[in-house]
Amino acid sequence: QVQLVESGGGLVQAGGSLRLSCAASGSIFSVNSMGWYRQAPGKQRELVAEIPSGGSTNYADSVKGRFTISRDNAKNMGYLQMNSLKPEDTAVYYCNLKIRKWGAAFAYWGQGTQVTVSS
C-alpha cells in the first residue's frame, strides 16, 4: 500500500513563502502523475498543480507564476514551492499520487496540511 505524508504547512504572512513536502512510501509502481490539491472551508477541492510523468506541468490560474511543483523520484518526494502567498491561498493542501499497478490505476491522497496566510 502506498502512503503519503505531507509536511511544511503552517502560518505565514501575506507575501511569504512555504514549501510543502510529500513523502511517499510503500510499493511505488508506475507513476502517472503527482499533484497538489487544496480545499478551503466551505469550498470544493481544487487542483493546484500537477506534474504528469513525461508531461508538462499544469497550474491553476490563481497560482501560476507563484507556485512551483516538483518531484524527486529517487527520494520518493514531491514538493510544492509557494511564493508570494496571499490570504486566498489559505486552505488544506493535499498531495495526490496517481499510479498504475496490477494493470489498474490507483489514486492515493495524503492527510492534508494546513496553510494559513494572514493579512
C-alpha positions in Angstrom: 0.0 0.0 0.0 1.2 3.5 -0.8 1.2 6.1 1.9 1.7 9.8 1.5 2.8 12.0 4.4 2.6 15.8 3.9 4.5 18.4 5.8 5.5 22.0 5.6 2.2 23.7 6.2 1.9 26.5 8.7 1.1 30.1 9.3 2.7 32.7 7.1 2.1 36.4 6.4 1.0 37.6 3.0 3.9 37.7 0.6 5.7 35.0 2.4 6.7 31.6 1.2 6.2 28.0 2.2 7.5 24.7 0.8 5.2 21.7 1.1 6.7 18.2 1.0 5.0 14.9 0.2 6.9 11.8 1.3 5.7 8.6 -0.4 6.3 5.2 0.9 5.3 1.7 0.1 5.2 0.0 -3.3 5.6 2.7 -5.9 4.9 1.3 -9.3 4.5 3.3 -12.5 3.6 6.9 -11.6 1.1 8.5 -13.9 1.2 11.9 -12.2 1.8 13.7 -8.9 -0.3 16.7 -7.9 -1.3 19.1 -5.2 -4.9 20.0 -4.4 -6.4 22.4 -1.9 -9.7 22.9 -0.2 -10.8 25.9 1.7 -13.6 25.8 4.2 -17.0 25.6 2.5 -15.4 25.2 -0.9 -14.7 22.3 -3.2 -11.3 20.8 -3.5 -9.5 22.2 -6.5 -6.4 21.2 -8.4 -3.5 23.5 -7.6 -0.8 21.9 -9.7 0.2 18.6 -11.2 3.2 17.1 -12.9 2.4 14.1 -15.2 5.2 11.7 -15.7 6.8 12.6 -19.0 4.5 15.5 -19.4 4.4 19.2 -18.8 3.3 20.8 -15.5 -0.1 22.2 -15.1 -1.1 25.1 -12.7 -4.3 26.7 -11.7 -4.5 30.2 -13.0 -4.7 31.5 -9.5 -1.3 30.2 -8.6 0.5 30.4 -11.9 3.8 32.3 -11.5 3.8 31.9 -7.8 3.8 28.1 -7.1 6.2 25.5 -8.4 5.5 21.8 -8.3 8.4 19.4 -8.5 9.2 15.8 -7.7 12.3 13.7 -6.8 11.7 10.2 -7.9 14.9 9.0 -6.4 13.8 10.1 -3.0 10.1 9.4 -3.5 9.3 13.0 -2.7 7.0 15.6 -4.1 7.2 19.3 -3.4 5.1 22.5 -3.8 7.1 25.7 -3.5 4.7 28.5 -2.7 5.9 32.1 -3.1 4.1 35.4 -2.8 1.4 33.8 -0.7 -2.0 35.5 -0.5 -4.7 35.2 2.1 -6.9 33.5 -0.5 -4.3 30.7 -0.6 -5.4 29.6 2.9 -6.6 26.1 2.6 -5.8 22.5 3.5 -3.3 21.2 0.9 -3.4 17.6 -0.2 -0.8 15.6 -2.0 -2.1 13.3 -4.7 -0.3 10.4 -6.4 -1.7 8.5 -9.3 0.0 5.2 -10.1 -0.6 2.2 -12.1 -0.2 -1.3 -10.8 -1.7 -4.7 -11.4 -2.9 -3.4 -14.6 -5.1 -0.8 -13.0 -4.9 2.9 -12.0 -4.9 3.9 -8.3 -5.1 7.3 -6.6 -3.6 8.0 -3.2 -4.0 11.0 -1.0 -2.1 12.5 1.9 -3.8 13.5 5.1 -3.5 17.2 4.2 -1.6 20.0 5.7 -3.0 23.4 6.8 -1.7 26.5 5.1 -2.8 29.8 6.6 -1.9 33.1 5.2 -2.6 36.1 7.4 -3.2 39.7 6.5 
